[in-house]
Amino acid sequence: MLGAGLWPRILFMGAFVATVTLVVGVWARETGRPWQSMIFLVPGRPSSA
């Protein structure tokens, strides 16, 4: 069911979303924006695109 190289793609996308979320959270915190809201909202963006 998860053959044909699906695991590497799942791991890559998970790492990608986690990295983007952390980068946005750090950026928001450093610029005085509501970082908690950013960290909450960013992971949902890839699934809504």
OpenMM code with the backbone's topology and positions (N, CA, C; nanometers):
from openmm import Vec3, app, unit

residues = "MET LEU GLY ALA GLY LEU TRP PRO ARG ILE LEU PHE MET GLY ALA PHE VAL ALA THR VAL THR LEU VAL VAL GLY VAL TRP ALA ARG GLU THR GLY ARG PRO TRP GLN SER MET ILE PHE LEU VAL PRO GLY ARG PRO SER SER ALA".split()
positions = [
    Vec3(0.0820, -0.1194, 0.0000),
    Vec3(0.0000, 0.0000, 0.0000),
    Vec3(0.0872, 0.1270, 0.0000),
    Vec3(0.1932, 0.1281, 0.0800),
    Vec3(0.2816, 0.2443, 0.0812),
    Vec3(0.4123, 0.2116, 0.0105),
    Vec3(0.4023, 0.1373, -0.0974),
    Vec3(0.5213, 0.1022, -0.1729),
    Vec3(0.5517, 0.2059, -0.2786),
    Vec3(0.6407, 0.1682, -0.3669),
    Vec3(0.6780, 0.2504, -0.4825),
    Vec3(0.7326, 0.3874, -0.4424),
    Vec3(0.8084, 0.3914, -0.3326),
    Vec3(0.8733, 0.5165, -0.2942),
    Vec3(0.7846, 0.6197, -0.2280),
    Vec3(0.6738, 0.5775, -0.1710),
    Vec3(0.5845, 0.6737, -0.1073),
    Vec3(0.6396, 0.7237, 0.0258),
    Vec3(0.7071, 0.6368, 0.1017),
    Vec3(0.7613, 0.6782, 0.2319),
    Vec3(0.8576, 0.7953, 0.2211),
    Vec3(0.9527, 0.7943, 0.1275),
    Vec3(1.0425, 0.9100, 0.1174),
    Vec3(0.9678, 1.0398, 0.0863),
    Vec3(0.8656, 1.0334, 0.0056),
    Vec3(0.7869, 1.1536, -0.0250),
    Vec3(0.7112, 1.2037, 0.0968),
    Vec3(0.6567, 1.1113, 0.1758),
    Vec3(0.5859, 1.1504, 0.2980),
    Vec3(0.6826, 1.2163, 0.3959),
    Vec3(0.8001, 1.1573, 0.4138),
    Vec3(0.8992, 1.2129, 0.5052),
    Vec3(0.9495, 1.3489, 0.4564),
    Vec3(0.9712, 1.3615, 0.3259),
    Vec3(1.0169, 1.4889, 0.2710),
    Vec3(0.9131, 1.5985, 0.2938),
    Vec3(0.7875, 1.5709, 0.2647),
    Vec3(0.6835, 1.6726, 0.2826),
    Vec3(0.6646, 1.7083, 0.4296),
    Vec3(0.6741, 1.6101, 0.5186),
    Vec3(0.6649, 1.6381, 0.6615),
    Vec3(0.7782, 1.7285, 0.7083),
    Vec3(0.8998, 1.6982, 0.6635),
    Vec3(1.0148, 1.7821, 0.6997),
    Vec3(1.0025, 1.9208, 0.6387),
    Vec3(0.9519, 1.9285, 0.5177),
    Vec3(0.9355, 2.0573, 0.4501),
    Vec3(0.8339, 2.1453, 0.5236),
    Vec3(0.7200, 2.0898, 0.5571),
    Vec3(0.6162, 2.1666, 0.6273),
    Vec3(0.6653, 2.2086, 0.7659),
    Vec3(0.7364, 2.1195, 0.8367),
    Vec3(0.7902, 2.1541, 0.9679),
    Vec3(0.8918, 2.2675, 0.9582),
    Vec3(0.9790, 2.2619, 0.8573),
    Vec3(1.0803, 2.3661, 0.8393),
    Vec3(1.0163, 2.4997, 0.8070),
    Vec3(0.9217, 2.5008, 0.7159),
    Vec3(0.8540, 2.6252, 0.6800),
    Vec3(0.7800, 2.6824, 0.8005),
    Vec3(0.7154, 2.5963, 0.8778),
    Vec3(0.6429, 2.6422, 0.9966),
    Vec3(0.7374, 2.7073, 1.0971),
    Vec3(0.8517, 2.6440, 1.1217),
    Vec3(0.9482, 2.7011, 1.2157),
    Vec3(1.0068, 2.8318, 1.1660),
    Vec3(1.0370, 2.8388, 1.0373),
    Vec3(1.0921, 2.9631, 0.9805),
    Vec3(0.9900, 3.0762, 0.9936),
    Vec3(0.8657, 3.0502, 0.9615),
    Vec3(0.7622, 3.1530, 0.9733),
    Vec3(0.7417, 3.1921, 1.1191),
    Vec3(0.7449, 3.0961, 1.2097),
    Vec3(0.7285, 3.1264, 1.3518),
    Vec3(0.8409, 3.2135, 1.4058),
    Vec3(0.9641, 3.1821, 1.3690),
    Vec3(1.0780, 3.2634, 1.4136),
    Vec3(1.0707, 3.4028, 1.3528),
    Vec3(1.0382, 3.4099, 1.2250),
    Vec3(1.0261, 3.5406, 1.1585),
    Vec3(0.9175, 3.6254, 1.2256),
    Vec3(0.8033, 3.5645, 1.2539),
    Vec3(0.6931, 3.6383, 1.3162),
    Vec3(0.7331, 3.6862, 1.4555),
    Vec3(0.7995, 3.6012, 1.5308),
    Vec3(0.8401, 3.6403, 1.6664),
    Vec3(0.9414, 3.7547, 1.6634),
    Vec3(1.0363, 3.7489, 1.5707),
    Vec3(1.1391, 3.8522, 1.5618),
    Vec3(1.0844, 3.9859, 1.5123),
    Vec3(0.9759, 3.9827, 1.4386),
    Vec3(0.9190, 4.1069, 1.3856),
    Vec3(0.7988, 4.1559, 1.4668),
    Vec3(0.7725, 4.0907, 1.5791),
    Vec3(0.6662, 4.1370, 1.6678),
    Vec3(0.5260, 4.0991, 1.6260),
    Vec3(0.5146, 4.0034, 1.5385),
    Vec3(0.3829, 3.9571, 1.4961),
    Vec3(0.3363, 3.8437, 1.5887),
    Vec3(0.2096, 3.8056, 1.5791),
    Vec3(0.1576, 3.6979, 1.6655),
    Vec3(0.2085, 3.5606, 1.6188),
    Vec3(0.3220, 3.5189, 1.6727),
    Vec3(0.3858, 3.3968, 1.6233),
    Vec3(0.3055, 3.2716, 1.6525),
    Vec3(0.2286, 3.2716, 1.7622),
    Vec3(0.1484, 3.1530, 1.7915),
    Vec3(0.0434, 3.1301, 1.6829),
    Vec3(-0.0163, 3.2375, 1.6359),
    Vec3(-0.1156, 3.2252, 1.5293),
    Vec3(-0.0521, 3.1773, 1.4004),
    Vec3(0.0665, 3.2274, 1.3711),
    Vec3(0.1363, 3.1859, 1.2490),
    Vec3(0.1678, 3.0364, 1.2532),
    Vec3(0.2181, 2.9901, 1.3674),
    Vec3(0.2531, 2.8484, 1.3794),
    Vec3(0.1276, 2.7613, 1.3719),
    Vec3(0.0160, 2.8124, 1.4183),
    Vec3(-0.1089, 2.7371, 1.4108),
    Vec3(-0.1618, 2.7313, 1.2671),
    Vec3(-0.1490, 2.8411, 1.1936),
    Vec3(-0.2092, 2.8494, 1.0604),
    Vec3(-0.1238, 2.7916, 0.9482),
    Vec3(0.0080, 2.8026, 0.9574),
    Vec3(0.0940, 2.7638, 0.8463),
    Vec3(0.0839, 2.6150, 0.8090),
    Vec3(0.0824, 2.5207, 0.9024),
    Vec3(0.0772, 2.3796, 0.8595),
    Vec3(-0.0482, 2.3436, 0.7799),
    Vec3(-0.1560, 2.4167, 0.7955),
    Vec3(-0.2783, 2.3869, 0.7219),
    Vec3(-0.2797, 2.4373, 0.5794),
    Vec3(-0.1905, 2.5298, 0.5483),
    Vec3(-0.1890, 2.5879, 0.4137),
    Vec3(-0.1615, 2.4856, 0.3036),
    Vec3(-0.0662, 2.3955, 0.3166),
    Vec3(-0.0423, 2.3009, 0.2058),
    Vec3(-0.1639, 2.2141, 0.1744),
    Vec3(-0.2421, 2.1807, 0.2744),
    Vec3(-0.3568, 2.0939, 0.2490),
    Vec3(-0.4744, 2.1705, 0.1877),
    Vec3(-0.4740, 2.3023, 0.2006),
    Vec3(-0.5853, 2.3801, 0.1437),
    Vec3(-0.5529, 2.4316, 0.0042),
    Vec3(-0.4334, 2.4076, -0.0418),
    Vec3(-0.3946, 2.4587, -0.1757),
    Vec3(-0.4431, 2.3679, -0.2860),
] * unit.nanometer
topology = app.Topology()
chain = topology.addChain("A")
for resn in residues:
    res = topology.addResidue(resn, chain)
    for name in ("N", "CA", "C"):
        topology.addAtom(name, app.Element.getBySymbol(name[0]), res)
